[in-house]
Amino acid sequence: MRYFTAGESHGPRLTAIIEGVPAGLPLLAEDINVELKRRQGGYGRGGRMKIESDQVEITSGVRHGKTIGSPITLSVINRDFKNWQQIMAAEEVDEKVKKQRRLTKPRPGHADLVGGMKYDFDDLRNVLERSSARETTMRVAVGAVAKKLLHELGIEIANHVVNFGGFDLSSALTEPLSVDQIKETAGQNDLSVVDLAKADEIRTYIDDIKKAGDTIGGIVEVRVENVPAGLGSYVQFDRKLDGKIAANVVSINAFKGVEFGLGFEAGKLKGSQVMDEIVWNETDGYSRKSDRLGGFEGGMTNGQQIIVRGVMKPIPTLYKPLMSVDTQTHEPYKASVERSDPTALPAAGVVMENVVATVLAQEICEKFPSDNFAELLSALTSYQKRLEEY
């Protein structure tokens, strides 16, 4: 299972093509639209969310409510394109139009300057348009298909925020925290937090940050349940599943770090405080007394709940712009300002959740026969039974 996305932030539409989804998987546009709506929510979202109301169009690979094994094409129209038709036109335009919304003052923390240097652009909008977080719309759309596949296989996933711009929310959490608990709490509020004790304080802080023209980031946690042991492999570095997940999470716009289970805290503890002791009983087979390693050992899932966190930096576009340099004159200037939000952390959690789901779905389709869904389900069920008898 593989996919590609295409499209610019202010272009006519965003597109994704997914190849390798098993035939016979129930799939409707609504399965995807519910995830797109989640991505557009959350406290702190700004102007673009008032313009766009993302709805997917499935133009291939699905017939009568089920996948047919051929590539699936997903498309989302950019409603804001009507205001950018000449600026983002595919055909040649005159010089006057080219100068409209031209970007020569790169924003610190964005891809603007390095992208312009790499591709030799005199208008950095060519970089901005594709490097924009608007691209994550289609990663969520792809992830929605992956989540549907996982759900039909009995695998569930959810995310919540554990640190909101410096507000540490992890200390109030009780272990173990189930996916259902996350959905029933974080999934029902605009901050995506399990514990609402600091909710009013956080919202006030976000409002103050917005007034100051600044931004905040945070830490998102994704948990996955009912994942069979043995996904991934120890035999080559590039087959380790936690490595694949880490790479994909860091590829999300503004994400700068990943950890599993105890994560970086493990570096401060003794081995006896980190490893998960193994137990066995006739009912459940092998399990662990704890889940400090986040469901991974040797690059493979161990059957425990997957716990992965991603660190999102503050959004780099500031309404009190930092200093930069004009690429045409090399004179110092305050950086250009596009639309921005004080935070997009709850939305980023939705993106991360769908990205992790996509990696897991890809791994499952690689490990098991997956031409059609019935064959995949049968193979997974047989595999799980063998694990129980080991």
C-alpha positions in Angstrom: 0.0 0.0 0.0 1.5 3.3 -1.1 0.2 6.8 -1.7 1.1 10.2 -3.2 -0.4 13.6 -2.6 -0.5 16.6 -4.9 -1.7 20.2 -4.9 -0.9 23.7 -3.6 -2.3 25.6 -0.7 -4.2 28.1 -2.9 -4.5 25.9 -6.0 -7.7 24.6 -7.4 -7.7 21.3 -5.5 -5.7 18.8 -3.4 -5.4 15.2 -4.6 -4.2 11.8 -3.3 -3.8 8.5 -5.0 -3.6 5.3 -2.9 -2.5 2.0 -4.4 -2.7 -1.4 -2.7 -5.9 -1.0 -0.6 -7.5 -4.5 -0.5 -10.6 -5.0 -2.6 -13.9 -5.4 -0.8 -13.2 -2.9 2.0 -16.4 -0.9 2.8 -15.6 2.8 2.1 -17.8 5.9 1.7 -16.9 9.5 1.3 -18.4 10.1 4.8 -15.7 7.9 6.3 -13.1 10.4 5.1 -15.1 13.6 5.6 -15.5 12.9 9.3 -11.7 12.9 9.6 -11.3 16.0 7.5 -13.8 17.8 9.7 -11.8 16.8 12.8 -8.7 18.3 11.2 -10.4 21.6 10.8 -11.5 21.9 14.4 -9.8 22.7 17.7 -9.5 25.9 19.7 -7.2 28.5 18.1 -7.9 27.8 14.5 -8.1 30.9 12.3 -9.2 32.4 9.0 -8.6 29.6 6.5 -10.9 27.3 8.5 -13.7 29.8 8.0 -13.3 29.6 4.3 -12.8 25.9 3.7 -15.2 23.2 4.6 -13.3 20.2 3.3 -15.3 17.5 1.5 -13.7 14.6 -0.4 -14.7 13.3 -3.8 -13.8 9.7 -4.5 -13.1 9.5 -8.3 -11.7 6.0 -8.7 -11.1 2.7 -6.9 -14.5 2.5 -5.1 -17.7 1.1 -6.5 -21.0 0.7 -4.8 -19.5 1.4 -1.4 -16.6 -0.9 -1.5 -13.0 -0.7 -2.8 -12.3 -2.6 -6.0 -8.5 -3.1 -5.7 -7.5 -0.4 -8.2 -5.9 2.9 -7.2 -8.2 5.1 -5.2 -8.2 8.8 -6.1 -9.3 11.3 -3.5 -9.9 15.0 -4.3 -10.7 18.0 -2.1 -11.6 21.4 -3.7 -9.9 24.5 -2.3 -12.8 27.0 -2.0 -10.3 29.8 -1.6 -9.0 29.2 -5.1 -11.6 31.6 -6.5 -9.5 34.5 -4.9 -6.3 33.2 -6.4 -7.2 32.1 -9.9 -4.8 34.4 -11.7 -2.0 34.2 -9.1 -2.1 30.4 -9.1 -2.9 29.9 -12.8 -1.3 27.0 -14.6 -1.2 28.9 -17.9 1.2 31.8 -18.6 0.3 35.2 -17.2 1.6 38.7 -17.7 4.3 40.3 -15.4 1.8 42.4 -13.6 0.0 39.3 -12.4 3.2 37.6 -11.5 4.1 40.4 -9.1 0.9 40.0 -7.1 1.4 38.2 -3.8 5.0 37.6 -4.8 7.1 36.5 -1.9 10.7 37.6 -1.5 10.9 37.9 2.3 11.3 34.4 3.6 9.7 33.6 7.0 12.0 32.1 9.7 11.2 28.5 10.5 9.5 27.9 7.1 10.8 26.2 4.0 10.7 29.5 2.1 14.4 30.4 1.8 16.0 26.9 1.6 13.4 25.8 -0.9 14.0 28.9 -3.0 17.7 28.3 -2.9 17.3 24.6 -3.8 15.0 25.1 -6.8 16.3 28.5 -7.9 13.0 30.4 -7.5 12.8 34.2 -7.6 9.3 34.0 -6.1 9.2 32.0 -2.9 5.5 31.5 -3.2 6.4 28.4 -5.3 7.8 27.0 -2.1 5.2 28.2 0.3 2.3 26.8 -1.7 3.5 23.2 -1.5 5.2 23.3 1.9 2.1 24.6 3.6 0.4 22.5 6.2 -2.6 22.5 3.8 -1.0 19.4 2.4 -1.9 17.5 5.5 -5.5 17.6 4.3 -4.7 14.7 2.0 -2.6 12.9 4.5 -5.7 12.9 6.8 -7.8 11.7 3.8 -5.4 8.8 3.2 -5.3 8.1 6.9 -9.1 7.9 7.0 -8.9 5.1 4.5 -6.2 3.4 6.6 -8.3 3.9 9.8 -11.3 2.3 8.1 -9.1 -0.8 7.2 -7.7 -1.0 10.8 -11.2 -0.6 12.3 -12.5 -3.5 10.2 -9.6 -5.6 11.5 -10.4 -4.7 15.1 -7.6 -2.2 15.6 -8.5 1.2 17.1 -6.5 4.4 17.4 -6.9 7.8 19.1 -4.9 10.9 20.0 -4.8 13.5 22.8 -2.6 16.5 23.8 -0.3 15.8 26.7 1.5 19.2 26.7 -0.3 22.3 25.5 2.2 25.2 25.0 3.9 24.4 28.3 0.9 23.2 30.2 1.9 19.7 31.2 -1.2 17.5 31.2 0.5 14.1 31.5 0.8 14.1 35.3 -3.0 14.0 35.7 -3.4 10.9 33.5 -4.0 7.5 35.0 -2.5 4.4 33.6 -3.6 2.5 31.6 -5.4 5.0 29.4 -7.5 3.2 26.8 -8.4 4.3 23.3 -12.0 4.4 24.3 -11.2 6.8 27.2 -9.4 9.1 24.9 -12.3 9.1 22.4 -14.8 9.8 25.2 -12.8 12.7 26.7 -10.3 14.3 24.4 -12.4 13.5 21.4 -15.3 15.5 22.7 -13.6 18.9 23.5 -11.9 21.6 21.4 -8.5 21.2 23.1 -8.2 17.5 22.6 -7.2 16.9 26.2 -8.2 14.1 28.5 -8.2 16.1 31.7 -10.2 19.4 31.5 -8.9 20.8 34.8 -6.7 23.4 33.0 -9.0 23.9 30.0 -10.2 27.4 30.8 -6.6 28.5 31.7 -5.3 27.0 28.4 -8.0 28.8 26.3 -7.2 32.1 28.0 -3.5 31.6 27.3 -4.2 30.9 23.6 -6.3 34.1 23.4 -3.4 36.0 25.0 -0.9 34.5 22.6 -3.1 35.5 19.6 -3.4 39.1 20.9 0.4 39.2 21.2 0.8 38.0 17.6 2.7 34.9 18.8 2.2 31.1 18.5 2.6 28.0 20.7 3.2 24.3 20.0 3.1 21.2 22.3 3.1 17.4 22.5 0.6 15.0 21.1 0.2 11.4 22.1 -1.3 8.7 19.8 -2.4 5.3 21.2 -3.3 2.2 19.3 -4.9 -1.0 20.6 -5.3 -4.6 19.4 -2.2 -4.4 17.2 -0.8 -8.0 16.8 2.7 -8.8 17.9 5.3 -9.1 15.2 4.7 -6.2 12.9 8.0 -4.8 11.7 11.3 -6.7 11.8 14.7 -6.7 13.6 16.6 -8.1 10.6 17.2 -4.7 8.8 17.3 -1.2 10.1 14.8 0.0 7.5 12.2 -2.7 8.4 11.9 -1.6 12.1 8.3 -0.4 12.4 8.9 2.1 15.2 11.5 3.7 12.9 9.0 3.9 10.1 6.5 5.5 12.4 9.1 8.0 13.7 10.1 9.0 10.2 6.5 9.6 9.1 5.6 11.6 12.3 8.6 13.9 11.9 7.5 14.4 8.2 4.4 16.2 9.4 4.6 20.0 9.1 6.2 21.6 12.3 6.9 18.2 14.0 10.4 18.1 15.4 10.6 15.0 17.6 9.2 11.6 18.4 9.3 9.2 21.4 7.7 5.9 22.3 6.5 4.9 25.8 8.7 6.5 28.3 10.7 8.0 25.5 13.5 10.4 26.5 12.7 9.8 30.2 14.1 6.3 29.8 17.6 7.9 29.5 17.3 9.1 33.1 16.3 5.7 34.6 17.8 2.3 35.4 17.1 -0.7 33.2 14.9 -2.2 35.9 12.7 0.9 35.7 12.4 0.8 32.0 12.0 -2.8 30.7 8.5 -4.4 30.6 8.5 -7.8 32.4 7.0 -10.7 30.5 4.2 -12.8 31.8 2.1 -15.7 30.4 -1.2 -17.3 31.2 -3.5 -19.8 29.4 -6.2 -17.2 28.6 -4.1 -14.4 27.1 -0.8 -16.0 26.3 2.2 -13.6 26.5 1.8 -10.1 27.8 3.8 -7.5 29.8 3.4 -6.1 33.3 3.8 -2.6 32.0 4.1 -0.7 28.7 7.1 1.6 29.3 8.5 0.8 25.8 5.4 1.9 24.1 4.5 -1.4 22.5 7.8 -2.0 20.7 10.8 -4.3 21.2 13.5 -4.8 18.6 11.6 -2.7 16.1 8.6 -4.9 16.3 5.2 -4.6 17.9 5.0 -6.8 21.0 1.2 -6.9 21.3 0.9 -4.1 23.9 -0.8 -0.8 23.3 1.3 1.4 21.0 2.2 4.7 22.7 3.9 7.3 20.5 4.3 11.1 21.0 5.1 13.8 18.6 6.5 17.2 19.4 5.1 20.1 17.4 7.0 23.4 17.3 5.0 26.7 17.4 3.6 27.7 14.0 6.4 29.8 12.5 4.2 32.4 10.8 3.9 35.2 13.3 1.7 38.3 13.3 4.6 40.0 15.0 7.0 38.9 12.3 10.7 38.1 13.0 13.5 39.7 11.0 14.5 38.2 7.7 16.3 39.3 4.5 14.7 40.2 1.1 16.1 37.7 -1.4 16.1 40.3 -4.2 17.9 43.2 -2.4 19.5 41.3 0.5 18.2 44.1 2.8 16.8 43.3 6.2 13.1 43.2 6.5 10.4 41.9 8.7 9.3 38.5 7.3 6.1 38.2 5.2 2.9 37.3 7.0 0.4 34.8 5.5 -2.7 33.6 7.4 -1.7 32.0 10.7 -3.2 30.5 13.9 -2.0 31.0 17.4 -1.9 27.2 17.6 -3.0 24.2 15.5 -2.1 21.6 18.1 -5.5 19.8 18.3 -5.6 19.6 14.5 -2.0 18.4 14.4 -3.0 15.5 16.7 -5.6 14.5 14.1 -2.9 14.6 11.4 -0.5 12.5 13.5 -3.2 10.0 14.4 -4.0 9.5 10.7 -0.3 9.3 9.7 0.3 6.6 12.3 -2.8 4.7 11.1 -1.4 4.9 7.5 1.9 3.4 8.5 0.3 0.6 10.4 -2.1 -0.2 7.5 0.8 -0.3 5.1 2.7 -2.7 7.4 -0.3 -5.0 7.7 -0.9 -5.1 4.0 2.8 -5.9 3.5 2.9 -8.7 6.0 -0.3 -10.5 5.0 -2.0 -11.4 1.7 -4.1 -8.3 0.9 -5.5 -8.6 -2.6 -9.0 -8.6 -1.0 -10.2 -7.8 2.5 -11.6 -11.2 3.2 -8.3 -12.8 2.5 -6.5 -10.3 4.7 -8.9 -10.7 7.6 -8.5 -14.5 7.3 -4.7 -14.4 7.3 -4.6 -12.0 10.2 -7.0 -14.1 12.2 -4.9 -17.2 11.5 -1.7 -15.4 12.5 -3.2 -14.2 15.8 -4.4 -17.7 16.6 -0.8 -19.0 16.0 0.5 -16.4 18.4 -1.9 -17.5 21.1 -0.7 -21.1 20.7 3.0 -20.2 20.8 
